[in-house]
Amino acid sequence: MDRIRGLIARRPTYEAIEQPVDADNESIHSTREEPQHPRFSKYEYAVFFLLGVSMLWAWNMFLAAAPYFYHRFHTDDWAATHYQPSILTVSTVTNLGSSFILAKLQKGASYPKRVTISLLINIVVFTLLAFSTILMKDVAVSTYFSFLMIMVFGASLATGINQNGVYAYVSGFGREEYTQAIMGGQGVAGVLPCIVQILSVVSVPSKKEGQKAPQESSKSAFAYFITATTVSSFALLAFLSLVKRRKSSTLLDPTADDHSDSDVPENKSVSLWTLFKKLRFMATAIFLCFTVTMTFPVFTAEIESVHDTPGRSRLFDQAVFVPLAFFFWNAGDLMGRMLVLFPRLSLVHRPFVLFLFSIARAAFIPLYLLCNIRGRGAVVKSDFFYLFVVQLLFGISNGYLGSNCMMGAGQWVSPDEREPAGGFMGLMLVGGLTAGSLMSFLVAGA
């Protein structure tokens, strides 16, 4: 943690920008006085890191439980075919809708309350999902399908509220490394479930005909869902402790900057269009980043190993190879999110460069077409090329670009606009995920 603090603390939050991107940005940096740099806290960094983990952990448990859902729906052709698109549609529409509404509801908003409510919803949803694996084993497919869609709606609503609240709340601290902590936590939440999936398959003998795979069992699904409940519970306790600590420090020092976590904060209301004009390059970059990124799950689920000879290692079996590929992408994503800790590698003060970078990432899509999609044969017959060149580098580019955009947004607005700017950038991120999800249907049909 000292290493993290030392790497970032050298760079002040507000720096004079050479050759500002536009007049709006120039006026911001030339007319305001540089505020006192807030104190860095290892405790606060750790709490935001845990919040980042919880933000994506719950959704990753839905992905991990996909084999279980298929097992529940395999007797109904329509449900087995449409449960994944239905989950995707309900989640993206709910997430985007809630993020948009909350981004506009700025005046008098209590972002700590939003974070607390979102974590409570997650706890309830995943507790119900966990016990449904025990109490709803014999219900009709249609009943469980409806129940699952309601749970997806609740989890997606919680995610939208959480993203808006956390990104706005952390912006009020005035320390961009706390935003990096959230992004780093999200990276960890992507890596660990992949490891669990791989180990759950390779740790047991190959299944016999008619035997369920371990990841299809109700015990595995219960473990996934109850883990999500546990992570959200820990995040809630840590967050409430952080809010209490901030309020206590304000009582001891009335001059402390605590505008971000008062019960009824006097937030400045800023139109989304005004925020877009000030953050247009970063906002567009984060949108394009996740639009392009959402094409990778489609390819990853369909690309097979080029090692199809008898007696091959179990790592090349599709049941292991797919989570292995997800692991490489998520490991790269985590690496990219950590690269921004090095000031010389950061691009938070180069919005236009980030915008160009977000466009260039589309070049990864043709690289997937060179791999072994659905066993049709690969142009580049190498699993190393697929895992290290395509998956790993695509993941690194996502983590690096996304972290730079989210961390740098606060540099281009005035201090009293940081919280609305944080919520706005969260909205653009969700918008990119939604657009990418819709585009993935076109990619899948190609």
VEXDRENKE-895590 format. One line per 5 residues: their letters; for each residue x negated, y, z negated of N, C-alpha, C. Coordinates in steps of 0.05 Angstrom, whole numbers, plus 5000, padded with zeros to 4 digits. Each point is the difference from the previous one (the first is absolute). Example, Ala and Ser with C-alpha at 12.3 -4.5 7.8 and 13.67 -1.06 7.14 Angstrom:
REM VEXDRENKE-895590
as> 4736,4886,4844,5018,5024,5000,4982,5024,5000  5007,5021,5014,4984,5024,4999,5015,5022,4986;
REM end
This chain:
REM VEXDRENKE-895590
mdrir> 4984,4976,5000,5016,5024,5000,4983,5025,5000  4977,4999,4986,4981,5023,5001,4991,5005,5028  4995,4978,5015,4992,5002,5028,5021,5015,5016  5025,4992,4996,5022,5013,5014,5001,5030,4993  4999,5006,4974,5001,5028,4992,4977,5016,5011;
gliar> 4976,4988,5000,4976,5014,5010,5001,5005,5029  5011,4981,5015,5001,5003,5029,5018,5023,5009  5023,5003,4985,5020,5019,5009,4998,5026,4986  4991,5000,4976,5000,5025,4984,4982,5021,5012  4982,4992,5017,4982,5020,5012,5015,5019,5019;
rptye> 5023,4990,5011,5015,5015,5019,5023,5015,4987  5000,5027,4999,5022,5014,4988,5026,4997,5016  5022,5004,4986,5026,4996,5013,5004,5020,5023  4991,5025,4996,5003,5020,5020,4973,5009,5010  4996,4997,5026,4975,5008,5012,5006,5019,5023;
aieqp> 4981,5017,5006,5003,5017,5024,4997,4983,5025  5020,5000,5017,5000,4984,5024,4989,5016,5023  4979,4989,5013,4990,5013,5023,5018,4994,5024  5005,5021,5015,5017,4998,5024,5027,4987,4993  5017,5013,4985,5026,4988,4993,5015,4992,5024;
vdadn> 5017,4980,4997,5015,4989,5022,5019,5019,5012  5014,5016,4983,5020,5019,5010,5001,5024,4981  5017,5019,5009,5002,5025,4984,5012,4995,4973  5020,4982,4999,5013,4994,4974,4979,4990,4980  4984,4981,5009,4979,4989,4982,4980,5021,4992;
esihs> 4993,5017,5019,4980,5021,4994,5011,5019,4979  5026,5007,5002,5011,5018,4980,5001,4988,4973  5004,4974,4998,5001,4986,4974,4973,5003,4986  4978,4993,5015,4974,4999,4987,4988,5027,4997  5009,5020,5015,4987,5026,4998,5014,5019,4980;
treep> 5025,4994,4993,5015,5019,4983,5002,4991,4972  4997,4975,4993,5004,4991,4973,4973,4998,4985  5002,5003,4974,4977,4996,4984,4996,4971,4993  4975,4991,4998,4994,4972,4994,5007,4995,4971  5018,4981,4994,5008,4994,4973,4979,4984,4986;
qhprf> 5002,4999,4973,4982,4984,4985,5005,4970,5006  4978,4985,5004,5003,4972,5008,5009,4984,4976  5022,4985,5001,5010,4985,4978,4980,4978,4991  5001,4993,4975,4982,4979,4989,5008,4973,5011  4979,4984,5007,5004,4972,5009,5003,4982,4976;
skyey> 5019,4982,5001,5005,4981,4979,5000,4971,5010  4983,4984,4989,5000,4971,5008,5027,4987,4994  5012,5008,4978,5026,4989,4993,5021,5007,5021  5001,5025,5008,5020,5008,5020,4994,4986,5026  4975,4997,5007,4993,4986,5025,5010,4971,4999;
avffl> 4996,4987,4977,5009,4972,4997,5030,4997,5002  5015,5019,4988,5029,4999,5002,5010,5003,5028  4988,5019,5015,5009,5003,5028,4991,4976,5017  4978,4988,4993,4992,4976,5014,5021,4978,4996  5009,4997,4975,5021,4980,4994,5026,5006,5014;
lgvsm> 5007,5026,5001,5024,5008,5015,4998,4993,5029  4976,5003,5011,4995,4992,5028,5004,4970,5005  4990,4985,4981,5004,4970,5001,5029,4993,5000  5015,5012,4981,5028,4993,4997,5017,5010,5024  4991,5021,5013,5015,5011,5022,5003,4980,5023;
lwawn> 4979,4984,5006,5001,4981,5022,5002,4971,4991  4995,4995,4974,5000,4972,4991,5028,4988,5003  5020,5015,4993,5027,4989,5002,5007,4992,5028  4994,5018,5019,5007,4994,5028,4983,4976,5010  4975,4998,4992,4984,4978,5008,5010,4973,4990;
mflaa> 5015,5001,4978,5012,4975,4990,5023,4991,5018  5014,5018,5013,5019,4993,5020,4987,4985,5023  4977,5010,5009,4985,4987,5021,4990,4972,4992  4990,4999,4975,4989,4974,4990,5022,4979,4998  5025,5009,4994,5022,4982,4997,5014,4993,5026;
apyfy> 4990,5009,5022,5013,4995,5026,5004,4970,5005  4981,4983,4995,5005,4971,5004,5023,4989,4983  5003,5011,4975,5022,4992,4983,5027,5009,5012  5000,5025,5010,5025,5009,5011,5008,4983,5025  4980,4993,5016,5006,4983,5023,5011,4973,4992;
hrfht> 4988,4989,4978,5010,4975,4990,5029,5002,4991  5007,5023,4988,5028,5004,4990,5019,5003,5024  4991,5010,5023,5017,5006,5022,4998,4981,5023  4983,4979,4998,4994,4984,5024,5024,4984,5009  5020,4996,4983,5024,4985,5008,5020,5017,5017;
ddwaa> 4995,5026,5000,5017,5018,5016,4983,5014,5020  5004,4993,5026,4983,5011,5021,5000,5031,5001  5024,5011,4996,5001,5030,5002,4985,5012,4977  5003,4990,4976,4986,5012,4977,4970,4995,5002  4992,4977,5009,4971,4994,5002,4987,5018,5021;
thyqp> 5015,5007,5021,4989,5017,5021,5000,5029,4993  5021,5009,4986,5004,5029,4996,4992,5010,4972  4992,4983,4982,4994,5010,4972,4977,5019,5000  4978,4994,5016,4977,5019,5000,5007,5026,5013  5012,5001,5024,5008,5026,5011,5020,5015,4982;
siltv> 5017,4986,4986,5019,5013,4982,4986,5012,4977  4981,4986,4988,4984,5011,4978,4985,5025,5010  4988,4999,5023,4985,5023,5011,5018,5024,5005  5024,4994,5012,5018,5022,5006,5011,5014,4975  5010,4984,4981,5010,5011,4975,4978,5016,4985;
stvtn> 4976,4989,4999,4979,5013,4985,4991,5026,5012  4996,5000,5027,4990,5024,5012,5021,5023,5000  5025,4993,5006,5021,5021,5000,5004,5011,4972  5001,4983,4980,5003,5009,4972,4976,5016,4991  4976,4991,5006,4976,5014,4991,4998,5027,5013;
lgssf> 5005,5002,5026,4998,5025,5014,5022,5019,4991  5025,4990,4997,5022,5017,4992,4995,5012,4972  4992,4984,4981,4995,5010,4973,4977,5019,4999  4979,4994,5016,4976,5019,5000,5008,5027,5012  5016,4999,5021,5008,5026,5012,5017,5017,4982;
ilakl> 5019,4987,4987,5018,5015,4982,4984,5011,4976  4983,4984,4989,4985,5009,4976,4979,5021,5008  4989,4999,5024,4981,5021,5009,5014,5027,5002  5026,5000,5005,5014,5025,5002,5010,5010,4973  5004,4981,4981,5009,5008,4973,4976,5007,4983;
qkgas> 4990,5024,5002,4976,5008,4987,5005,5017,4975  5019,5019,5002,5005,5019,4979,5010,4986,4975  4986,5003,4978,5009,4988,4975,4994,4970,4998  4985,4990,5020,4995,4971,5000,4981,4992,4977  5006,4978,4987,4982,4989,4980,4987,4975,5012;
ypkrv> 4976,5003,5010,4987,4977,5013,4993,4978,4981  4993,5005,4974,4996,4978,4982,5025,4983,4996  5023,5013,4999,5025,4985,4998,5005,4982,5024  4993,5011,5024,5004,4984,5024,4982,4975,5000  4975,5003,4991,4982,4977,4998,5011,4980,4980;
tisll> 5009,5010,4977,5011,4982,4980,5024,4984,5010  5019,5014,5013,5024,4987,5010,4992,4979,5021  4981,5006,5017,4993,4981,5021,4988,4975,4988  4983,5002,4980,4988,4977,4987,5021,4983,4985  5020,5013,4988,5021,4986,4987,5017,4984,5020;
inivv> 5006,5012,5023,5015,4986,5021,4984,4975,5009  4974,5004,5004,4984,4977,5009,5000,4977,4979  4999,5007,4975,5000,4980,4979,5027,4984,5000  5022,5014,5003,5026,4987,5001,5002,4983,5025  4993,5010,5024,5002,4986,5025,4984,4974,5000;
ftlla> 4975,5001,4992,4983,4976,5001,5005,4981,4978  5011,5009,4978,5009,4982,4979,5024,4983,5010  5019,5014,5013,5023,4986,5012,4991,4980,5022  4981,5008,5016,4990,4982,5021,4986,4976,4988  4985,5004,4978,4986,4978,4987,5020,4980,4990;
fstil> 5020,5009,4986,5020,4981,4988,5019,4989,5021  5002,5013,5023,5017,4989,5021,4988,4974,5011  4973,4997,4998,4988,4975,5009,5007,4976,4982  5011,5006,4976,5008,4979,4982,5030,4997,4999  5015,5023,4999,5028,5000,4996,5017,4999,5026;
mkdva> 4987,5006,5023,5015,5001,5025,4990,4980,5020  4991,4977,4991,4990,4979,5018,5021,4988,5018  5025,4998,4990,5021,4986,5014,5021,5018,5013  4995,5026,5000,5019,5018,5012,4999,4998,5030  5022,5009,5014,5001,4999,5029,4979,5019,5012;
vstyf> 4992,4993,5024,4980,5016,5014,5009,5029,5003  5025,5004,5007,5011,5027,5004,4999,5016,4974  5005,4987,4978,5000,5013,4974,4971,5009,4993  4981,4982,5004,4972,5007,4993,4989,5021,5019  5009,4998,5026,4991,5020,5019,5010,5028,4992;
sflmi> 5025,5002,4992,5011,5026,4991,4985,5010,4975  4996,4982,4981,4985,5006,4976,4972,5011,5006  4986,4986,5019,4973,5009,5007,5000,5027,5013  5020,5007,5017,5001,5026,5012,5004,5022,4980  5017,4994,4979,5004,5019,4979,4974,5005,4984;
mvfga> 4986,4979,4995,4974,5002,4986,4980,5016,5017  4999,4995,5026,4982,5015,5018,5007,5029,4999  5026,5006,5001,5009,5028,4998,4990,5013,4974  5004,4987,4978,4991,5011,4974,4970,5004,4999  4985,4980,5010,4971,5002,4999,4990,5023,5019;
slatg> 5013,5003,5023,4992,5021,5019,5007,5027,4989  5023,5002,4987,5008,5025,4988,4980,5008,4978  4991,4980,4985,4980,5005,4979,4974,5009,5012  4992,4988,5023,4975,5007,5013,5001,5029,5010  5023,5008,5012,5003,5027,5010,4998,5020,4978;
inqng> 5014,4995,4978,4999,5018,4977,4972,5001,4988  4987,4977,4998,4974,4998,4989,4979,5015,5016  5001,4997,5026,4981,5013,5017,5003,5031,4998  5025,5009,5001,5004,5029,4998,4991,5010,4973  5007,4986,4978,4992,5010,4974,4971,4998,4994;
vyayv> 4987,4978,5007,4972,4997,4994,4982,5019,5016  5005,5002,5026,4983,5018,5016,5004,5029,4993  5025,5008,4993,5004,5027,4991,4988,5005,4973  5003,4981,4982,4990,5003,4972,4970,5002,5000  4986,4982,5015,4971,5000,5000,4989,5026,5013;
sgfgr> 5014,5011,5019,4991,5025,5013,4998,5023,4980  5018,4999,4980,5000,5022,4980,4976,4999,4982  4984,4978,5000,4976,4998,4983,4977,5015,5012  5001,5006,5026,4978,5015,5012,4974,4984,5003  5001,4974,4998,4976,4983,5003,5006,4980,5022;
eeytq> 4986,5003,5023,5006,4982,5022,4991,4972,4995  4981,4995,4982,4992,4973,4994,5022,4984,4987  5019,5013,4987,5023,4986,4989,5018,4989,5023  5002,5015,5022,5014,4990,5023,4986,4976,5011  4973,5001,5000,4984,4977,5010,5005,4976,4982;
aimgg> 5004,5005,4974,5005,4978,4982,5026,4985,5008  5021,5015,5007,5025,4988,5009,4995,4984,5026  4986,5012,5019,4994,4986,5025,4983,4975,4995  4981,5002,4982,4984,4976,4993,5016,4978,4987  5018,5008,4982,5018,4980,4988,5017,4986,5020;
qgvag> 5010,5015,5020,5016,4988,5021,4983,4979,5016  4974,5007,5004,4983,4981,5013,4996,4974,4985  4997,5002,4974,4998,4976,4983,5025,4984,5001  5023,5013,5000,5026,4986,5002,5004,4985,5026  4985,5008,5021,5001,4986,5025,4982,4976,5000;
vlpci> 4977,5001,4986,4980,4979,5001,5008,4976,4983  5008,5006,4975,5004,4978,4981,5022,4980,5008  5023,5009,5010,5020,4980,5009,4990,4981,5022  4983,5011,5018,4989,4983,5021,4982,4978,4988  4984,5007,4980,4983,4980,4987,5018,4979,4987;
vqils> 5021,5008,4987,5018,4981,4987,5013,4981,5020  5008,5011,5023,5012,4983,5020,4980,4980,5011  4976,5008,5005,4980,4982,5010,4994,4977,4980  4997,5008,4975,4993,4980,4980,5024,4981,4995  5025,5010,5003,5023,4983,4995,5002,4978,5021;
vvsvp> 4988,5004,5024,5001,4980,5021,4976,4981,4998  4976,5012,4998,4976,4983,5001,4996,4984,4974  5013,5008,4979,4996,4986,4974,5016,4974,4998  5017,4994,5019,5016,4975,4999,4995,4985,5026  5003,4974,4999,4996,4984,5024,5020,5008,5022;
skkeg> 4993,4993,5025,5018,5005,5022,5027,4987,4995  5022,5014,5005,5026,4989,4994,5008,4978,5019  5014,4981,4989,5009,4977,5015,5026,5009,5015  5008,4985,5020,5023,5007,5015,5025,4999,4982  5016,5022,5002,5024,5002,4983,4995,5013,4973;
qkapq> 4974,5004,4994,4994,5012,4974,4998,5030,5002  5010,5015,4981,4998,5029,5001,4972,5009,4995  4992,5022,5015,4975,5013,4994,5002,5014,4973  4977,5003,4986,5002,5012,4973,5012,5028,5000  4994,5016,5022,5010,5027,5000,5030,5001,5006;
essks> 5012,4977,5007,5029,4999,5005,5016,4994,4975  4987,4992,4978,5014,4991,4976,5011,5023,4984  5021,4994,4985,5012,5021,4983,4981,5009,4977  4982,4982,4992,4981,5007,4979,4981,5022,5010  4990,4997,5025,4983,5020,5012,5014,5027,5002;
afayf> 5025,4999,5010,5016,5025,5003,5004,5013,4972  5007,4984,4980,5003,5010,4973,4975,5014,4991  4977,4988,5005,4974,5012,4992,4995,5026,5014  5006,5001,5026,4997,5025,5015,5017,5023,4988  5025,4994,4996,5019,5021,4991,4995,5009,4971;
itatt> 4994,4981,4983,4995,5007,4972,4974,5015,4997  4981,4995,5018,4975,5015,5000,5005,5029,5008  5018,5004,5019,5007,5027,5008,5013,5015,4977  5017,4986,4985,5013,5012,4976,4979,5008,4979  4980,4982,4996,4979,5006,4981,4983,5024,5008;
vssfa> 4993,5001,5025,4983,5022,5010,5015,5027,4997  5026,5000,5007,5016,5024,4998,5003,5008,4970  5003,4981,4983,5002,5006,4971,4975,5012,4989  4977,4989,5007,4975,5012,4991,4996,5028,5011  5007,5004,5026,4998,5026,5012,5018,5020,4986;
llafl> 5024,4992,4992,5019,5018,4986,4989,5008,4973  4990,4981,4985,4989,5006,4973,4976,5019,5003  4983,4995,5019,4976,5017,5004,5008,5028,5008  5020,5002,5018,5009,5026,5009,5013,5016,4978  5017,4987,4984,5013,5015,4978,4979,5009,4980;
slvkr> 4979,4984,4996,4978,5008,4983,4986,5025,5011  4996,5000,5026,4987,5023,5013,5017,5026,4997  5026,4998,5005,5017,5023,4997,5000,5010,4971  5001,4982,4981,5000,5008,4972,4974,5014,4993  4978,4989,5010,4974,5011,4995,4997,5028,5011;
rksst> 5011,5004,5024,4998,5027,5013,5017,5020,4984  5023,4991,4991,5016,5019,4984,4987,5007,4974  4987,4980,4987,4986,5005,4975,4977,5019,5004  4985,4997,5022,4978,5018,5005,5009,5029,5005  5024,5002,5011,5012,5027,5005,5007,5013,4973;
lldpt> 5011,4985,4982,5007,5011,4974,4976,5009,4984  4978,4985,5003,4975,5008,4987,4986,5023,5014  5004,5001,5026,4987,5022,5016,5021,5011,5019  5014,5021,4992,5022,5011,5016,4990,5011,5027  4974,5004,5003,4990,5011,5026,4994,4977,5019;
addhs> 5003,4975,4991,4994,4978,5018,5020,4999,5023  4991,4991,5023,5016,4998,5024,5018,4975,4998  5025,5003,4992,5017,4977,4997,5027,5004,5014  4999,5015,5022,5024,5006,5014,5012,4976,5014  4984,4979,5003,5009,4977,5016,5017,4980,4986;
dsdvp> 5000,5001,4973,5015,4979,4986,5019,5010,4979  5009,5025,5002,5020,5009,4981,5027,4988,5007  5017,4999,4981,5026,4987,5005,5016,5013,5021  5000,5026,5000,5014,5015,5021,4981,5020,5012  4982,4991,5018,4980,5017,5010,5011,5021,5019;
enksv> 4987,5023,5000,5008,5022,5018,4985,4997,5026  5008,4981,5016,4986,4994,5024,5007,5021,5022  4981,5007,5016,5005,5017,5022,5013,4984,5023  5022,5010,5011,5013,4986,5022,4988,5010,5026  4989,4981,5016,4988,5006,5025,5013,4983,5022;
slwtl> 5008,5013,5022,5013,4985,5021,4981,4980,5012  5011,4978,5010,4983,4980,5013,4986,5011,5025  5014,5018,5014,4987,5011,5024,4976,5018,4993  5002,5015,4978,4978,5016,4991,4976,4982,4992  5006,4978,4987,4978,4982,4992,4988,4987,5025;
fkklr> 5017,4993,5020,4989,4988,5024,4982,5020,5015  5007,5025,5001,4983,5020,5014,4973,5002,4987  5000,4998,4973,4974,5002,4986,4984,4974,5001  5014,4978,5003,4987,4974,4998,5003,4984,5026  5005,5014,5022,5009,4986,5024,4980,4979,5010;
fmata> 4974,5005,4999,4981,4980,5009,4999,4976,4981  4999,5005,4974,4999,4978,4981,5026,4985,5000  5022,5014,5001,5026,4987,4999,5004,4982,5025  4992,5011,5023,5003,4984,5025,4981,4976,4999  4976,5005,4989,4980,4978,4999,5010,4977,4982;
iflcf> 5011,5006,4977,5010,4979,4982,5023,4986,5013  5017,5014,5014,5023,4988,5014,4990,4981,5022  4982,5009,5016,4989,4983,5022,4984,4976,4989  4986,5005,4978,4984,4979,4988,5017,4976,4993  5022,5004,4986,5016,4978,4991,5019,4990,5021;
tvtmt> 5006,5016,5020,5015,4991,5023,4984,4978,5015  4975,5006,5005,4982,4981,5014,4995,4976,4982  4996,5005,4974,4994,4978,4981,5021,4979,4999  5026,5007,5002,5021,4981,4997,5003,4980,5023  4983,5003,5020,5000,4980,5021,4983,4975,4992;
fpvft> 4982,5003,4980,4982,4978,4993,5014,4976,4988  5021,5004,4983,5013,4975,4989,5011,4982,5021  5011,5012,5022,5012,4983,5021,4979,4983,5013  4977,5012,5007,4978,4984,5012,4988,4980,4980  4996,5009,4976,4987,4983,4980,5016,4974,4995;
aeies> 5026,5002,5000,5017,4977,4995,5000,4980,5023  4992,5010,5024,5002,4983,5024,4973,4991,5011  4978,5012,4992,4974,4993,5010,4990,4975,4985  4990,4980,5016,4990,4975,4989,4970,4998,5003  4988,4983,4985,4971,4995,5002,4994,4987,5027;
vhdtp> 4976,5007,5011,4991,4987,5025,4989,4972,4994  4996,4993,4975,4990,4974,4992,5024,4980,4998  5006,4987,5022,5023,4982,5000,4991,4971,5003  4975,4994,4993,4991,4972,5002,5007,4984,4976  5004,4974,5002,5007,4983,4977,4977,5000,4980;
grsrl> 5008,4998,4974,4981,5000,4979,4989,5028,4992  5013,5021,5011,4991,5027,4993,5006,5006,4971  4986,5021,4990,5005,5008,4972,5028,5010,4996  5011,4997,4976,5027,5009,4994,5003,5030,5002  4977,5014,4999,5002,5029,5003,5011,5008,5028;
fdqav> 4998,4982,5019,5009,5006,5027,5029,4991,5004  5012,4986,4981,5028,4993,5001,5016,5026,4999  5022,5001,5015,5016,5024,5001,5010,5009,4973  5006,4981,4982,5010,5007,4973,4979,5015,4984  4975,4996,5006,4978,5014,4986,4989,5023,5017;
fvpla> 4999,4996,5026,4987,5019,5018,5015,5027,5000  5027,4999,4999,5015,5025,5000,4995,5017,4974  5003,4989,4976,4992,5016,4976,4971,5007,5000  4982,4984,5012,4972,5007,5002,4997,5025,5017  5014,5001,5022,4999,5024,5017,5011,5024,4986;
fffwn> 5022,4997,4985,5011,5022,4985,4979,5009,4979  4986,4981,4988,4980,5007,4980,4978,5017,5013  4990,4993,5023,4979,5016,5013,5010,5028,5006  5025,5003,5009,5011,5027,5005,5002,5016,4975  5011,4988,4979,5004,5014,4975,4973,5006,4986;
agdlm> 4981,4982,5003,4973,5005,4989,4988,5024,5014  5003,5002,5026,4990,5023,5015,5015,5025,4992  5026,4998,4996,5016,5023,4991,4989,5010,4973  4995,4982,4981,4989,5008,4974,4973,5013,5003  4983,4989,5017,4973,5012,5005,5003,5029,5011;
grmlv> 5019,5003,5019,5004,5027,5011,5009,5020,4979  5017,4991,4981,5010,5018,4979,4978,5007,4980  4980,4983,4998,4977,5006,4982,4979,5017,5013  4998,5000,5027,4980,5016,5014,5003,5029,4994  5025,5009,4995,5004,5029,4996,4987,5010,4973;
lfprl> 4991,4981,4984,4987,5008,4975,4973,5013,5006  4989,4995,5023,4974,5012,5008,5005,5026,5014  4993,5023,4988,5006,5026,5012,4991,5003,5029  4977,4989,5007,4989,5003,5027,5017,4986,5021  5016,4980,4991,5017,4985,5018,5028,5010,5001;
slvhr> 5006,5020,4983,5028,5010,4999,5006,5019,5022  5025,4999,5010,5009,5018,5021,5024,5016,4990  5003,5004,4974,5024,5014,4990,5001,5029,5009  4977,5011,5008,5000,5028,5009,4998,5001,5031  5006,4979,5013,4999,4999,5029,5027,4988,5011;
pfvlf> 5022,5014,4996,5026,4990,5008,5002,4992,5030  4988,5016,5017,5002,4995,5029,4985,4975,5007  4977,4995,4987,4985,4975,5005,5017,4976,4991  5014,5002,4977,5017,4979,4991,5022,4994,5020  5011,5021,5011,5021,4998,5021,4990,4984,5024;
lfsia> 4976,5007,5010,4988,4986,5023,4995,4971,4993  4990,4996,4975,4994,4972,4991,5026,4983,5000  5022,5012,4991,5025,4985,4999,5010,4992,5028  4994,5016,5020,5007,4993,5028,4982,4978,5010  4974,5002,4994,4981,4980,5009,5005,4972,4990;
raafi> 5013,4998,4976,5005,4974,4989,5018,4982,5017  5015,5012,5018,5017,4985,5017,4984,4980,5018  4974,5005,5002,4983,4982,5016,4998,4972,4988  5007,4997,4974,4999,4974,4988,5022,4981,5011  5022,5011,5009,5022,4984,5009,4992,4982,5024;
plyll> 4987,5011,5021,4991,4982,5021,4980,4979,4991  4985,5005,4978,4981,4980,4991,5014,4975,4990  5024,5004,4988,5016,4976,4991,5007,4983,5024  5005,5012,5023,5008,4984,5023,4978,4983,5011  4975,5004,4990,4977,4983,5008,4998,4975,4983;
cnirg> 5017,4998,4980,4999,4978,4981,5020,4978,5007  5000,4978,4984,5016,4976,5006,5028,5003,4990  5017,5015,5015,5027,5005,4991,5018,4977,5007  5013,4988,4980,5018,4977,5003,4987,4976,5013  4974,4998,4997,4985,4977,5011,4998,5001,5030;
rgavv> 5004,5023,5013,4998,5001,5029,4972,5002,5011  4981,5002,4981,4972,5003,5008,4990,5028,4996  4975,5003,4994,4988,5026,4994,4981,5008,5023  5001,5026,5006,4980,5011,5019,4973,4999,4988  4998,5009,4974,4976,4998,4984,5003,4977,4981;
ksdff> 4988,4977,5006,5004,4976,4985,4982,5000,4975  5008,5016,4981,4984,5002,4976,5017,5009,4976  5001,4984,4980,5014,5009,4975,4985,5022,4986  4974,5001,5004,4984,5021,4988,5008,5027,5012  5004,5001,5027,5009,5024,5013,5027,5009,4989;
ylfvv> 5018,4981,4997,5027,5007,4990,5000,5010,4971  4986,4985,4982,5001,5006,4972,4983,5024,4993  4975,5002,5011,4982,5021,4992,5001,5025,5017  5003,4997,5026,5001,5023,5018,5027,5013,5001  5021,4983,5003,5027,5011,5003,5013,5005,4973;
qllfg> 5003,4979,4984,5015,5003,4975,4985,5018,4980  4975,4994,4994,4985,5015,4980,4997,5029,5007  4992,5006,5025,4996,5028,5008,5027,5015,5002  5021,4986,5009,5026,5014,5001,5009,5007,4972  4995,4982,4981,5007,5005,4972,4983,5023,4988;
isngy> 4974,5001,5006,4983,5021,4990,5010,5027,5011  5007,5001,5025,5009,5025,5012,5026,5010,4987  5017,4981,4993,5026,5008,4988,4995,5011,4972  4985,4986,4984,4994,5010,4973,4986,5026,4999  4980,5003,5018,4984,5025,5000,5017,5024,5010;
lgsnc> 5015,4996,5021,5016,5022,5011,5022,5007,4981  5015,4980,4990,5022,5006,4982,4991,5014,4975  4978,4992,4988,4990,5012,4975,4991,5029,5005  4987,5005,5022,4991,5027,5006,5024,5019,5003  5021,4991,5014,5023,5017,5004,5014,5006,4974;
mmgag> 5005,4979,4984,5014,5004,4975,4984,5017,4980  4974,4996,4999,4983,5015,4982,4997,5029,5008  4998,5004,5026,4994,5027,5010,5023,5019,5002  5025,4990,4997,5023,5017,5004,5000,5024,4981  4992,4995,4975,5001,5021,4980,4980,5022,5005;
qwvsp> 4981,4996,5018,4980,5020,5007,5011,5022,5018  5022,4995,5013,5010,5018,5020,5026,5014,4992  5007,4999,4975,5024,5014,4990,4992,5014,4974  5016,5019,4992,4995,5014,4975,5006,4982,4976  4988,5006,4976,5004,4982,4977,5029,4995,4993;
derep> 5018,5019,5003,5028,4996,4993,5015,4984,5022  4987,4994,5022,5012,4984,5021,4990,4971,5000  4982,4993,4982,4987,4974,5001,5021,4977,4996  5017,5003,4980,5019,4979,4995,5019,4995,5024  5013,5021,5011,5016,4996,5024,4984,4988,5023;
aggfm> 4974,5009,5002,4983,4989,5022,4995,4971,4996  4996,4991,4975,4996,4972,4994,5024,4983,5008  5024,5010,4993,5025,4986,5008,5004,5000,5030  4992,5022,5013,5003,5001,5029,4981,4980,5014  4976,4998,4991,4981,4981,5012,5009,4972,4995;
glmlv> 5012,4995,4977,5012,4973,4996,5022,4994,5020  5016,5021,5006,5022,4997,5020,4988,4993,5027  4978,5014,5008,4988,4995,5026,4988,4972,5001  4990,4990,4978,4989,4973,4999,5023,4980,5004  5022,5004,4986,5023,4981,5003,5011,5002,5028;
gglta> 5001,5025,5012,5009,5003,5027,4983,4984,5020  4974,5000,4995,4982,4985,5018,5005,4970,4997  5005,4991,4976,5006,4971,4995,5026,4992,5015  5019,5018,4998,5026,4994,5013,4997,4999,5031  4987,5021,5011,4995,5000,5029,4984,4976,5009;
gslms> 4980,4993,4984,4984,4976,5007,5016,4975,4999  5018,4998,4980,5017,4976,4998,5018,4997,5024  5011,5022,5009,5017,4999,5024,4984,4993,5025  4975,5011,5001,4983,4994,5023,4991,4971,5000  4998,4989,4976,4991,4972,4998,5019,4981,5014;
flvag> 5026,5007,5001,5019,4983,5014,4993,4999,5030  4991,5023,5011,4992,5000,5028,4975,4984,5005  4981,5002,4981,4975,4985,5002,5005,4971,4998  5019,4992,4982,5006,4972,4996,5013,4988,5025  5015,5016,5014,5014,4990,5024,4983,5000,5025;
a> 4976,5012,4997,4983,5002,5024,4987,4973,5007;
REM end
